[in-house]
Amino acid sequence: MQESTKKIGVDPGVAATLKGTVFEVRQGYKSKDAKRQNADIANAATAYTQAYLPCAAILSTQIDTDISDRYRREKWMLLTGVVGANDPLISVYDFMRDVIGYDLASFFERNSPTLRKAVEDILRVLLT
C-alpha cells in the first residue's frame, strides 16, 4: 500500500493512517457520465475519511484517458486489465497474482469458452 500511495501522490501523513484498501471492481469504464464520476469521487473521499485507500480495479483496458487522469488526480489507485505489464501497481491481473496470490488472468483464459457460452445464452434469451 505504501508504494501505491507514493505512486498517486497521497500525502505521507495521510498514507501513514491508512489501514487498508477498498476496491471498486468493474469490467470496464467507458461512460463519461459526470454524475457517475462525481459519485465515485465522493466515495473516494469517504474512503479516505475512514482510513482506506480507494482503488478502482478495471478488469479490461476500457477506460477513457480523461477519466483515468481525473480519478488519479482525486487520489484513486487505478488498476486496469493490462496483461503482461509485470507491475501490480498498474495491472489488476499482476496485482491479483503478486499480492493476492491468485492468477485471475489464467482463470479467465481457462474458463473463457464456458464464460462466453453463458454470456451468449443470456443475451440470446434477453434479445428474443
N, CA, C and O atoms as CSV, one atom per row, in Angstrom:
chain,resi,resn,atom,element,x,y,z
A,1,MET,N,N,0.830,-1.177,0.000
A,1,MET,CA,C,0.000,0.000,0.000
A,1,MET,C,C,0.883,1.252,0.000
A,1,MET,O,O,0.510,2.275,-0.574
A,2,GLN,N,N,2.041,1.169,0.638
A,2,GLN,CA,C,2.944,2.322,0.653
A,2,GLN,C,C,3.360,2.712,-0.761
A,2,GLN,O,O,3.396,3.895,-1.098
A,3,GLU,N,N,3.675,1.710,-1.592
A,3,GLU,CA,C,4.071,2.008,-2.973
A,3,GLU,C,C,2.919,2.645,-3.737
A,3,GLU,O,O,3.129,3.552,-4.542
A,4,SER,N,N,1.711,2.175,-3.489
A,4,SER,CA,C,0.535,2.723,-4.166
A,4,SER,C,C,0.317,4.178,-3.800
A,4,SER,O,O,0.076,5.013,-4.671
A,5,THR,N,N,0.400,4.484,-2.513
A,5,THR,CA,C,0.149,5.864,-2.088
A,5,THR,C,C,1.233,6.803,-2.610
A,5,THR,O,O,0.946,7.953,-2.944
A,6,LYS,N,N,2.465,6.330,-2.684
A,6,LYS,CA,C,3.539,7.147,-3.265
A,6,LYS,C,C,3.268,7.393,-4.740
A,6,LYS,O,O,3.437,8.509,-5.230
A,7,LYS,N,N,2.844,6.343,-5.452
A,7,LYS,CA,C,2.602,6.441,-6.895
A,7,LYS,C,C,1.546,7.485,-7.226
A,7,LYS,O,O,1.671,8.194,-8.224
A,8,ILE,N,N,0.511,7.588,-6.403
A,8,ILE,CA,C,-0.575,8.520,-6.714
A,8,ILE,C,C,-0.468,9.832,-5.955
A,8,ILE,O,O,-1.334,10.697,-6.084
A,9,GLY,N,N,0.576,9.985,-5.174
A,9,GLY,CA,C,0.841,11.267,-4.527
A,9,GLY,C,C,0.021,11.564,-3.286
A,9,GLY,O,O,-0.285,12.723,-3.007
A,10,VAL,N,N,-0.335,10.532,-2.541
A,10,VAL,CA,C,-1.049,10.751,-1.287
A,10,VAL,C,C,-0.058,11.330,-0.277
A,10,VAL,O,O,1.072,10.856,-0.160
A,11,ASP,N,N,-0.489,12.344,0.440
A,11,ASP,CA,C,0.346,12.951,1.469
A,11,ASP,C,C,0.848,11.855,2.420
A,11,ASP,O,O,0.058,11.030,2.878
A,12,PRO,N,N,2.150,11.840,2.719
A,12,PRO,CA,C,2.694,10.797,3.589
A,12,PRO,C,C,2.017,10.714,4.963
A,12,PRO,O,O,1.890,9.626,5.524
A,13,GLY,N,N,1.584,11.854,5.502
A,13,GLY,CA,C,0.873,11.841,6.776
A,13,GLY,C,C,-0.457,11.112,6.684
A,13,GLY,O,O,-0.841,10.375,7.592
A,14,VAL,N,N,-1.155,11.326,5.575
A,14,VAL,CA,C,-2.420,10.622,5.345
A,14,VAL,C,C,-2.148,9.148,5.080
A,14,VAL,O,O,-2.833,8.278,5.618
A,15,ALA,N,N,-1.157,8.872,4.260
A,15,ALA,CA,C,-0.821,7.484,3.914
A,15,ALA,C,C,-0.507,6.664,5.162
A,15,ALA,O,O,-0.862,5.488,5.244
A,16,ALA,N,N,0.158,7.286,6.126
A,16,ALA,CA,C,0.530,6.570,7.345
A,16,ALA,C,C,-0.682,6.148,8.175
A,16,ALA,O,O,-0.591,5.224,8.983
A,17,THR,N,N,-1.811,6.820,7.979
A,17,THR,CA,C,-3.015,6.497,8.759
A,17,THR,C,C,-3.883,5.425,8.104
A,17,THR,O,O,-4.793,4.895,8.742
A,18,LEU,N,N,-3.615,5.103,6.845
A,18,LEU,CA,C,-4.476,4.164,6.128
A,18,LEU,C,C,-4.341,2.757,6.701
A,18,LEU,O,O,-3.242,2.284,6.992
A,19,LYS,N,N,-5.490,2.104,6.853
A,19,LYS,CA,C,-5.494,0.761,7.433
A,19,LYS,C,C,-5.856,-0.325,6.421
A,19,LYS,O,O,-5.872,-1.509,6.758
A,20,GLY,N,N,-6.141,0.072,5.201
A,20,GLY,CA,C,-6.489,-0.913,4.182
A,20,GLY,C,C,-6.935,-0.237,2.900
A,20,GLY,O,O,-6.812,0.976,2.732
A,21,THR,N,N,-7.454,-1.055,2.006
A,21,THR,CA,C,-7.890,-0.586,0.694
A,21,THR,C,C,-9.324,-1.027,0.462
A,21,THR,O,O,-9.719,-2.126,0.853
A,22,VAL,N,N,-10.097,-0.165,-0.175
A,22,VAL,CA,C,-11.455,-0.514,-0.584
A,22,VAL,C,C,-11.454,-0.531,-2.112
A,22,VAL,O,O,-10.935,0.385,-2.751
A,23,PHE,N,N,-12.038,-1.580,-2.690
A,23,PHE,CA,C,-11.996,-1.773,-4.129
A,23,PHE,C,C,-13.351,-1.546,-4.781
A,23,PHE,O,O,-14.385,-1.985,-4.278
A,24,GLU,N,N,-13.321,-0.858,-5.897
A,24,GLU,CA,C,-14.465,-0.722,-6.802
A,24,GLU,C,C,-14.069,-1.555,-8.014
A,24,GLU,O,O,-13.149,-1.186,-8.744
A,25,VAL,N,N,-14.749,-2.667,-8.234
A,25,VAL,CA,C,-14.386,-3.580,-9.318
A,25,VAL,C,C,-15.390,-3.432,-10.451
A,25,VAL,O,O,-16.601,-3.501,-10.245
A,26,ARG,N,N,-14.860,-3.227,-11.650
A,26,ARG,CA,C,-15.712,-3.067,-12.834
A,26,ARG,C,C,-15.107,-3.806,-14.011
A,26,ARG,O,O,-13.896,-4.013,-14.075
A,27,GLN,N,N,-15.964,-4.201,-14.941
A,27,GLN,CA,C,-15.496,-4.848,-16.168
A,27,GLN,C,C,-14.769,-3.832,-17.025
A,27,GLN,O,O,-13.691,-4.114,-17.548
A,28,GLY,N,N,-15.336,-2.679,-17.169
A,28,GLY,CA,C,-14.760,-1.599,-17.962
A,28,GLY,C,C,-15.341,-0.290,-17.487
A,28,GLY,O,O,-16.230,-0.266,-16.636
A,29,TYR,N,N,-14.838,0.802,-18.038
A,29,TYR,CA,C,-15.353,2.111,-17.651
A,29,TYR,C,C,-15.324,2.998,-18.880
A,29,TYR,O,O,-14.385,3.764,-19.097
A,30,LYS,N,N,-16.376,2.880,-19.682
A,30,LYS,CA,C,-16.430,3.633,-20.923
A,30,LYS,C,C,-17.289,4.891,-20.821
A,30,LYS,O,O,-17.208,5.775,-21.673
A,31,SER,N,N,-18.093,4.963,-19.797
A,31,SER,CA,C,-19.027,6.078,-19.666
A,31,SER,C,C,-18.310,7.365,-19.288
A,31,SER,O,O,-17.380,7.365,-18.482
A,32,LYS,N,N,-18.756,8.444,-19.880
A,32,LYS,CA,C,-18.267,9.767,-19.476
A,32,LYS,C,C,-19.335,10.471,-18.646
A,32,LYS,O,O,-19.408,11.699,-18.615
A,33,ASP,N,N,-20.152,9.680,-17.981
A,33,ASP,CA,C,-21.238,10.192,-17.154
A,33,ASP,C,C,-20.675,10.940,-15.949
A,33,ASP,O,O,-20.119,10.329,-15.037
A,34,ALA,N,N,-20.821,12.254,-15.950
A,34,ALA,CA,C,-20.282,13.094,-14.874
A,34,ALA,C,C,-20.904,12.738,-13.532
A,34,ALA,O,O,-20.225,12.797,-12.506
A,35,LYS,N,N,-22.186,12.368,-13.518
A,35,LYS,CA,C,-22.848,12.009,-12.272
A,35,LYS,C,C,-22.182,10.777,-11.660
A,35,LYS,O,O,-21.952,10.735,-10.452
A,36,ARG,N,N,-21.871,9.777,-12.483
A,36,ARG,CA,C,-21.195,8.557,-12.014
A,36,ARG,C,C,-19.796,8.894,-11.493
A,36,ARG,O,O,-19.388,8.411,-10.437
A,37,GLN,N,N,-19.072,9.720,-12.236
A,37,GLN,CA,C,-17.724,10.106,-11.817
A,37,GLN,C,C,-17.757,10.865,-10.497
A,37,GLN,O,O,-16.951,10.607,-9.603
A,38,ASN,N,N,-18.692,11.799,-10.381
A,38,ASN,CA,C,-18.791,12.580,-9.142
A,38,ASN,C,C,-19.137,11.688,-7.954
A,38,ASN,O,O,-18.628,11.890,-6.852
A,39,ALA,N,N,-19.999,10.705,-8.179
A,39,ALA,CA,C,-20.333,9.763,-7.104
A,39,ALA,C,C,-19.099,8.948,-6.709
A,39,ALA,O,O,-18.863,8.713,-5.525
A,40,ASP,N,N,-18.316,8.521,-7.699
A,40,ASP,CA,C,-17.089,7.779,-7.402
A,40,ASP,C,C,-16.101,8.634,-6.617
A,40,ASP,O,O,-15.478,8.154,-5.670
A,41,ILE,N,N,-15.956,9.888,-7.004
A,41,ILE,CA,C,-15.044,10.799,-6.318
A,41,ILE,C,C,-15.507,11.003,-4.868
A,41,ILE,O,O,-14.689,11.029,-3.948
A,42,ALA,N,N,-16.816,11.148,-4.674
A,42,ALA,CA,C,-17.358,11.283,-3.319
A,42,ALA,C,C,-17.095,10.020,-2.505
A,42,ALA,O,O,-16.775,10.097,-1.319
A,43,ASN,N,N,-17.231,8.859,-3.141
A,43,ASN,CA,C,-16.950,7.596,-2.449
A,43,ASN,C,C,-15.487,7.522,-2.033
A,43,ASN,O,O,-15.171,7.022,-0.954
A,44,ALA,N,N,-14.600,8.015,-2.881
A,44,ALA,CA,C,-13.171,8.023,-2.546
A,44,ALA,C,C,-12.914,8.906,-1.333
A,44,ALA,O,O,-12.142,8.540,-0.446
A,45,ALA,N,N,-13.559,10.064,-1.293
A,45,ALA,CA,C,-13.396,10.962,-0.147
A,45,ALA,C,C,-13.860,10.278,1.133
A,45,ALA,O,O,-13.217,10.384,2.177
A,46,THR,N,N,-14.984,9.576,1.038
A,46,THR,CA,C,-15.492,8.834,2.199
A,46,THR,C,C,-14.510,7.746,2.611
A,46,THR,O,O,-14.272,7.543,3.802
A,47,ALA,N,N,-13.943,7.053,1.644
A,47,ALA,CA,C,-12.959,6.007,1.961
A,47,ALA,C,C,-11.790,6.590,2.739
A,47,ALA,O,O,-11.352,6.018,3.737
A,48,TYR,N,N,-11.284,7.733,2.277
A,48,TYR,CA,C,-10.168,8.366,2.977
A,48,TYR,C,C,-10.552,8.777,4.402
A,48,TYR,O,O,-9.734,8.658,5.314
A,49,THR,N,N,-11.785,9.257,4.607
A,49,THR,CA,C,-12.196,9.648,5.964
A,49,THR,C,C,-12.279,8.441,6.890
A,49,THR,O,O,-12.212,8.582,8.111
A,50,GLN,N,N,-12.424,7.263,6.311
A,50,GLN,CA,C,-12.482,6.028,7.101
A,50,GLN,C,C,-11.127,5.309,7.125
A,50,GLN,O,O,-11.024,4.182,7.607
A,51,ALA,N,N,-10.086,5.976,6.596
A,51,ALA,CA,C,-8.702,5.465,6.577
A,51,ALA,C,C,-8.513,4.288,5.615
A,51,ALA,O,O,-7.794,3.334,5.913
A,52,TYR,N,N,-9.176,4.376,4.455
A,52,TYR,CA,C,-8.997,3.369,3.409
A,52,TYR,C,C,-8.556,4.034,2.112
A,52,TYR,O,O,-9.008,5.126,1.768
A,53,LEU,N,N,-7.678,3.362,1.415
A,53,LEU,CA,C,-7.232,3.804,0.098
A,53,LEU,C,C,-8.244,3.335,-0.938
A,53,LEU,O,O,-8.497,2.133,-1.028
A,54,PRO,N,N,-8.833,4.232,-1.724
A,54,PRO,CA,C,-9.770,3.804,-2.766
A,54,PRO,C,C,-9.013,3.289,-3.992
A,54,PRO,O,O,-8.062,3.915,-4.460
A,55,CYS,N,N,-9.450,2.155,-4.494
A,55,CYS,CA,C,-8.809,1.556,-5.663
A,55,CYS,C,C,-9.879,1.092,-6.639
A,55,CYS,O,O,-10.775,0.332,-6.272
A,56,ALA,N,N,-9.786,1.549,-7.877
A,56,ALA,CA,C,-10.664,1.068,-8.945
A,56,ALA,C,C,-9.920,-0.044,-9.673
A,56,ALA,O,O,-8.832,0.165,-10.209
A,57,ALA,N,N,-10.517,-1.214,-9.683
A,57,ALA,CA,C,-9.942,-2.361,-10.375
A,57,ALA,C,C,-10.790,-2.606,-11.621
A,57,ALA,O,O,-11.894,-3.144,-11.542
A,58,ILE,N,N,-10.256,-2.202,-12.765
A,58,ILE,CA,C,-10.967,-2.324,-14.029
A,58,ILE,C,C,-10.425,-3.569,-14.739
A,58,ILE,O,O,-9.248,-3.615,-15.096
A,59,LEU,N,N,-11.276,-4.572,-14.941
A,59,LEU,CA,C,-10.816,-5.857,-15.472
A,59,LEU,C,C,-10.401,-5.805,-16.939
A,59,LEU,O,O,-9.735,-6.720,-17.422
A,60,SER,N,N,-10.779,-4.768,-17.639
A,60,SER,CA,C,-10.378,-4.602,-19.032
A,60,SER,C,C,-9.511,-3.349,-19.125
A,60,SER,O,O,-9.180,-2.732,-18.114
A,61,THR,N,N,-9.160,-2.996,-20.318
A,61,THR,CA,C,-8.412,-1.746,-20.524
A,61,THR,C,C,-9.348,-0.642,-20.995
A,61,THR,O,O,-8.893,0.407,-21.450
A,62,GLN,N,N,-10.654,-0.875,-20.888
A,62,GLN,CA,C,-11.646,0.081,-21.360
A,62,GLN,C,C,-11.900,1.173,-20.326
A,62,GLN,O,O,-12.846,1.101,-19.542
A,63,ILE,N,N,-11.038,2.179,-20.343
A,63,ILE,CA,C,-11.257,3.365,-19.537
A,63,ILE,C,C,-10.662,4.541,-20.297
A,63,ILE,O,O,-9.513,4.494,-20.737
A,64,ASP,N,N,-11.438,5.570,-20.444
A,64,ASP,CA,C,-11.018,6.760,-21.162
A,64,ASP,C,C,-9.881,7.442,-20.398
A,64,ASP,O,O,-9.892,7.482,-19.167
A,65,THR,N,N,-8.917,7.969,-21.119
A,65,THR,CA,C,-7.761,8.630,-20.507
A,65,THR,C,C,-8.190,9.808,-19.640
A,65,THR,O,O,-7.626,10.017,-18.566
A,66,ASP,N,N,-9.180,10.583,-20.088
A,66,ASP,CA,C,-9.663,11.724,-19.285
A,66,ASP,C,C,-10.183,11.250,-17.928
A,66,ASP,O,O,-9.932,11.882,-16.902
A,67,ILE,N,N,-10.903,10.139,-17.935
A,67,ILE,CA,C,-11.471,9.611,-16.693
A,67,ILE,C,C,-10.366,9.071,-15.793
A,67,ILE,O,O,-10.341,9.359,-14.597
A,68,SER,N,N,-9.460,8.294,-16.360
A,68,SER,CA,C,-8.380,7.744,-15.532
A,68,SER,C,C,-7.523,8.863,-14.946
A,68,SER,O,O,-7.104,8.785,-13.791
A,69,ASP,N,N,-7.262,9.900,-15.735
A,69,ASP,CA,C,-6.499,11.042,-15.222
A,69,ASP,C,C,-7.244,11.727,-14.077
A,69,ASP,O,O,-6.636,12.097,-13.073
A,70,ARG,N,N,-8.558,11.897,-14.228
A,70,ARG,CA,C,-9.348,12.548,-13.176
A,70,ARG,C,C,-9.324,11.733,-11.889
A,70,ARG,O,O,-9.155,12.290,-10.805
A,71,TYR,N,N,-9.490,10.427,-12.003
A,71,TYR,CA,C,-9.502,9.584,-10.812
A,71,TYR,C,C,-8.145,9.624,-10.116
A,71,TYR,O,O,-8.074,9.675,-8.888
A,72,ARG,N,N,-7.090,9.602,-10.886
A,72,ARG,CA,C,-5.752,9.669,-10.281
A,72,ARG,C,C,-5.527,11.025,-9.590
A,72,ARG,O,O,-4.922,11.083,-8.520
A,73,ARG,N,N,-6.009,12.096,-10.196
A,73,ARG,CA,C,-5.904,13.419,-9.544
A,73,ARG,C,C,-6.648,13.430,-8.211
A,73,ARG,O,O,-6.255,14.130,-7.278
A,74,GLU,N,N,-7.718,12.655,-8.128
A,74,GLU,CA,C,-8.518,12.582,-6.908
A,74,GLU,C,C,-7.990,11.510,-5.946
A,74,GLU,O,O,-8.647,11.154,-4.968
A,75,LYS,N,N,-6.794,11.008,-6.248
A,75,LYS,CA,C,-6.067,10.064,-5.381
A,75,LYS,C,C,-6.690,8.676,-5.310
A,75,LYS,O,O,-6.635,8.008,-4.277
A,76,TRP,N,N,-7.285,8.252,-6.428
A,76,TRP,CA,C,-7.696,6.869,-6.572
A,76,TRP,C,C,-6.486,6.070,-7.038
A,76,TRP,O,O,-5.727,6.544,-7.883
A,77,MET,N,N,-6.292,4.881,-6.510
A,77,MET,CA,C,-5.371,3.932,-7.114
A,77,MET,C,C,-6.164,3.303,-8.242
A,77,MET,O,O,-7.323,2.936,-8.051
A,78,LEU,N,N,-5.563,3.172,-9.409
A,78,LEU,CA,C,-6.278,2.663,-10.573
A,78,LEU,C,C,-5.496,1.504,-11.171
A,78,LEU,O,O,-4.364,1.671,-11.626
A,79,LEU,N,N,-6.110,0.334,-11.164
A,79,LEU,CA,C,-5.537,-0.856,-11.788
A,79,LEU,C,C,-6.395,-1.208,-12.991
A,79,LEU,O,O,-7.622,-1.228,-12.894
A,80,THR,N,N,-5.766,-1.483,-14.113
A,80,THR,CA,C,-6.529,-1.846,-15.307
A,80,THR,C,C,-6.146,-3.254,-15.769
A,80,THR,O,O,-5.223,-3.872,-15.239
A,81,GLY,N,N,-6.873,-3.735,-16.760
A,81,GLY,CA,C,-6.722,-5.092,-17.242
A,81,GLY,C,C,-5.575,-5.319,-18.197
A,81,GLY,O,O,-5.681,-6.139,-19.109
A,82,VAL,N,N,-4.492,-4.617,-18.006
A,82,VAL,CA,C,-3.300,-4.812,-18.830
A,82,VAL,C,C,-2.713,-6.180,-18.487
A,82,VAL,O,O,-2.497,-6.499,-17.318
A,83,VAL,N,N,-2.460,-6.977,-19.516
A,83,VAL,CA,C,-1.849,-8.294,-19.319
A,83,VAL,C,C,-0.383,-8.201,-19.742
A,83,VAL,O,O,-0.062,-7.661,-20.800
A,84,GLY,N,N,0.495,-8.735,-18.902
A,84,GLY,CA,C,1.910,-8.764,-19.240
A,84,GLY,C,C,2.704,-7.552,-18.797
A,84,GLY,O,O,3.864,-7.410,-19.184
A,85,ALA,N,N,2.123,-6.681,-18.005
A,85,ALA,CA,C,2.836,-5.485,-17.541
A,85,ALA,C,C,3.880,-5.827,-16.481
A,85,ALA,O,O,4.868,-5.112,-16.312
A,86,ASN,N,N,3.648,-6.925,-15.772
A,86,ASN,CA,C,4.519,-7.319,-14.659
A,86,ASN,C,C,4.682,-6.194,-13.649
A,86,ASN,O,O,5.778,-5.949,-13.144
A,87,ASP,N,N,3.567,-5.508,-13.360
A,87,ASP,CA,C,3.577,-4.417,-12.401
A,87,ASP,C,C,2.243,-4.395,-11.643
A,87,ASP,O,O,1.223,-3.990,-12.203
A,88,PRO,N,N,2.242,-4.825,-10.381
A,88,PRO,CA,C,0.996,-4.861,-9.615
A,88,PRO,C,C,0.451,-3.483,-9.244
A,88,PRO,O,O,-0.618,-3.381,-8.641
A,89,LEU,N,N,1.177,-2.422,-9.600
A,89,LEU,CA,C,0.668,-1.071,-9.381
A,89,LEU,C,C,-0.024,-0.520,-10.624
A,89,LEU,O,O,-0.534,0.601,-10.615
A,90,ILE,N,N,-0.038,-1.314,-11.689
A,90,ILE,CA,C,-0.677,-0.907,-12.944
A,90,ILE,C,C,-1.759,-1.909,-13.346
A,90,ILE,O,O,-2.871,-1.525,-13.708
A,91,SER,N,N,-1.420,-3.189,-13.279
A,91,SER,CA,C,-2.277,-4.253,-13.796
A,91,SER,C,C,-3.059,-4.944,-12.688
A,91,SER,O,O,-2.478,-5.402,-11.704
A,92,VAL,N,N,-4.380,-5.021,-12.848
A,92,VAL,CA,C,-5.209,-5.741,-11.887
A,92,VAL,C,C,-4.820,-7.218,-11.869
A,92,VAL,O,O,-4.900,-7.862,-10.823
A,93,TYR,N,N,-4.401,-7.763,-13.014
A,93,TYR,CA,C,-4.026,-9.180,-13.071
A,93,TYR,C,C,-2.694,-9.429,-12.372
A,93,TYR,O,O,-2.532,-10.453,-11.707
A,94,ASP,N,N,-1.742,-8.516,-12.511
A,94,ASP,CA,C,-0.480,-8.638,-11.784
A,94,ASP,C,C,-0.713,-8.460,-10.287
A,94,ASP,O,O,-0.103,-9.158,-9.477
A,95,PHE,N,N,-1.588,-7.534,-9.914
A,95,PHE,CA,C,-1.927,-7.335,-8.506
A,95,PHE,C,C,-2.524,-8.616,-7.923
A,95,PHE,O,O,-2.113,-9.073,-6.856
A,96,MET,N,N,-3.484,-9.183,-8.627
A,96,MET,CA,C,-4.116,-10.406,-8.136
A,96,MET,C,C,-3.093,-11.527,-7.972
A,96,MET,O,O,-3.104,-12.243,-6.971
A,97,ARG,N,N,-2.221,-11.673,-8.950
A,97,ARG,CA,C,-1.216,-12.743,-8.897
A,97,ARG,C,C,-0.176,-12.494,-7.804
A,97,ARG,O,O,0.118,-13.388,-7.011
A,98,ASP,N,N,0.379,-11.285,-7.762
A,98,ASP,CA,C,1.514,-10.999,-6.880
A,98,ASP,C,C,1.112,-10.673,-5.448
A,98,ASP,O,O,1.837,-11.018,-4.514
A,99,VAL,N,N,-0.018,-10.022,-5.258
A,99,VAL,CA,C,-0.416,-9.581,-3.918
A,99,VAL,C,C,-1.417,-10.544,-3.293
A,99,VAL,O,O,-1.273,-10.926,-2.132
A,100,ILE,N,N,-2.424,-10.934,-4.055
A,100,ILE,CA,C,-3.465,-11.815,-3.534
A,100,ILE,C,C,-3.052,-13.277,-3.610
A,100,ILE,O,O,-3.436,-14.086,-2.765
A,101,GLY,N,N,-2.263,-13.609,-4.631
A,101,GLY,CA,C,-1.813,-14.992,-4.779
A,101,GLY,C,C,-2.730,-15.844,-5.645
A,101,GLY,O,O,-2.713,-17.071,-5.552
A,102,TYR,N,N,-3.526,-15.201,-6.483
A,102,TYR,CA,C,-4.419,-15.938,-7.387
A,102,TYR,C,C,-4.244,-15.408,-8.795
A,102,TYR,O,O,-4.276,-14.198,-9.020
A,103,ASP,N,N,-4.059,-16.312,-9.741
A,103,ASP,CA,C,-3.834,-15.930,-11.134
A,103,ASP,C,C,-5.179,-15.781,-11.851
A,103,ASP,O,O,-5.664,-16.717,-12.488
A,104,LEU,N,N,-5.767,-14.594,-11.735
A,104,LEU,CA,C,-7.081,-14.308,-12.316
A,104,LEU,C,C,-7.045,-14.345,-13.845
A,104,LEU,O,O,-8.010,-14.776,-14.476
A,105,ALA,N,N,-5.938,-13.896,-14.442
A,105,ALA,CA,C,-5.823,-13.932,-15.902
A,105,ALA,C,C,-5.903,-15.373,-16.397
A,105,ALA,O,O,-6.575,-15.649,-17.391
A,106,SER,N,N,-5.229,-16.286,-15.716
A,106,SER,CA,C,-5.285,-17.697,-16.113
A,106,SER,C,C,-6.675,-18.280,-15.912
A,106,SER,O,O,-7.128,-19.113,-16.697
A,107,PHE,N,N,-7.354,-17.834,-14.849
A,107,PHE,CA,C,-8.730,-18.277,-14.627
A,107,PHE,C,C,-9.601,-17.918,-15.828
A,107,PHE,O,O,-10.348,-18.752,-16.338
A,108,PHE,N,N,-9.493,-16.657,-16.274
A,108,PHE,CA,C,-10.293,-16.235,-17.419
A,108,PHE,C,C,-9.892,-16.986,-18.690
A,108,PHE,O,O,-10.751,-17.338,-19.498
A,109,GLU,N,N,-8.615,-17.228,-18.867
A,109,GLU,CA,C,-8.163,-17.985,-20.040
A,109,GLU,C,C,-8.717,-19.411,-20.004
A,109,GLU,O,O,-9.234,-19.899,-21.009
A,110,ARG,N,N,-8.610,-20.080,-18.856
A,110,ARG,CA,C,-9.093,-21.463,-18.730
A,110,ARG,C,C,-10.600,-21.555,-18.930
A,110,ARG,O,O,-11.099,-22.510,-19.526
A,111,ASN,N,N,-11.314,-20.566,-18.435
A,111,ASN,CA,C,-12.778,-20.628,-18.425
A,111,ASN,C,C,-13.432,-19.800,-19.513
A,111,ASN,O,O,-14.653,-19.640,-19.515
A,112,SER,N,N,-12.653,-19.274,-20.431
A,112,SER,CA,C,-13.187,-18.413,-21.480
A,112,SER,C,C,-14.317,-19.070,-22.278
A,112,SER,O,O,-15.352,-18.435,-22.478
A,113,PRO,N,N,-14.163,-20.309,-22.738
A,113,PRO,CA,C,-15.283,-20.905,-23.502
A,113,PRO,C,C,-16.566,-21.021,-22.677
A,113,PRO,O,O,-17.653,-20.764,-23.193
A,114,THR,N,N,-16.455,-21.398,-21.430
A,114,THR,CA,C,-17.630,-21.537,-20.570
A,114,THR,C,C,-18.276,-20.179,-20.305
A,114,THR,O,O,-19.498,-20.046,-20.369
A,115,LEU,N,N,-17.458,-19.176,-20.008
A,115,LEU,CA,C,-17.977,-17.831,-19.759
A,115,LEU,C,C,-18.624,-17.248,-21.009
A,115,LEU,O,O,-19.689,-16.636,-20.936
A,116,ARG,N,N,-17.975,-17.441,-22.160
A,116,ARG,CA,C,-18.516,-16.941,-23.423
A,116,ARG,C,C,-19.876,-17.568,-23.712
A,116,ARG,O,O,-20.815,-16.873,-24.098
A,117,LYS,N,N,-19.977,-18.874,-23.525
A,117,LYS,CA,C,-21.250,-19.561,-23.781
A,117,LYS,C,C,-22.335,-19.051,-22.844
A,117,LYS,O,O,-23.467,-18.828,-23.274
A,118,ALA,N,N,-22.007,-18.863,-21.569
A,118,ALA,CA,C,-23.003,-18.378,-20.604
A,118,ALA,C,C,-23.499,-16.983,-20.994
A,118,ALA,O,O,-24.698,-16.715,-20.936
A,119,VAL,N,N,-22.591,-16.104,-21.387
A,119,VAL,CA,C,-22.985,-14.750,-21.796
A,119,VAL,C,C,-23.839,-14.808,-23.066
A,119,VAL,O,O,-24.858,-14.124,-23.164
A,120,GLU,N,N,-23.424,-15.620,-24.028
A,120,GLU,CA,C,-24.208,-15.731,-25.265
A,120,GLU,C,C,-25.605,-16.278,-24.981
A,120,GLU,O,O,-26.581,-15.806,-25.565
A,121,ASP,N,N,-25.713,-17.274,-24.086
A,121,ASP,CA,C,-27.026,-17.844,-23.733
A,121,ASP,C,C,-27.928,-16.784,-23.090
A,121,ASP,O,O,-29.115,-16.691,-23.402
A,122,ILE,N,N,-27.344,-15.991,-22.188
A,122,ILE,CA,C,-28.124,-14.938,-21.524
A,122,ILE,C,C,-28.563,-13.887,-22.539
A,122,ILE,O,O,-29.722,-13.471,-22.541
A,123,LEU,N,N,-27.653,-13.462,-23.391
A,123,LEU,CA,C,-28.009,-12.467,-24.412
A,123,LEU,C,C,-29.083,-12.996,-25.364
A,123,LEU,O,O,-29.997,-12.266,-25.748
A,124,ARG,N,N,-28.964,-14.260,-25.737
A,124,ARG,CA,C,-29.964,-14.856,-26.635
A,124,ARG,C,C,-31.348,-14.793,-26.006
A,124,ARG,O,O,-32.319,-14.448,-26.680
A,125,VAL,N,N,-31.448,-15.122,-24.725
A,125,VAL,CA,C,-32.728,-15.088,-24.030
A,125,VAL,C,C,-33.246,-13.658,-23.926
A,125,VAL,O,O,-34.431,-13.404,-24.142
A,126,LEU,N,N,-32.356,-12.729,-23.596
A,126,LEU,CA,C,-32.768,-11.332,-23.440
A,126,LEU,C,C,-33.197,-10.697,-24.755
A,126,LEU,O,O,-34.081,-9.840,-24.773
A,127,LEU,N,N,-32.580,-11.109,-25.844
A,127,LEU,CA,C,-32.841,-10.462,-27.132
A,127,LEU,C,C,-33.930,-11.150,-27.958
A,127,LEU,O,O,-34.273,-10.671,-29.039
A,128,THR,N,N,-34.471,-12.250,-27.476
A,128,THR,CA,C,-35.546,-12.911,-28.229
A,128,THR,C,C,-36.876,-12.798,-27.519
A,128,THR,O,O,-37.885,-13.299,-28.014
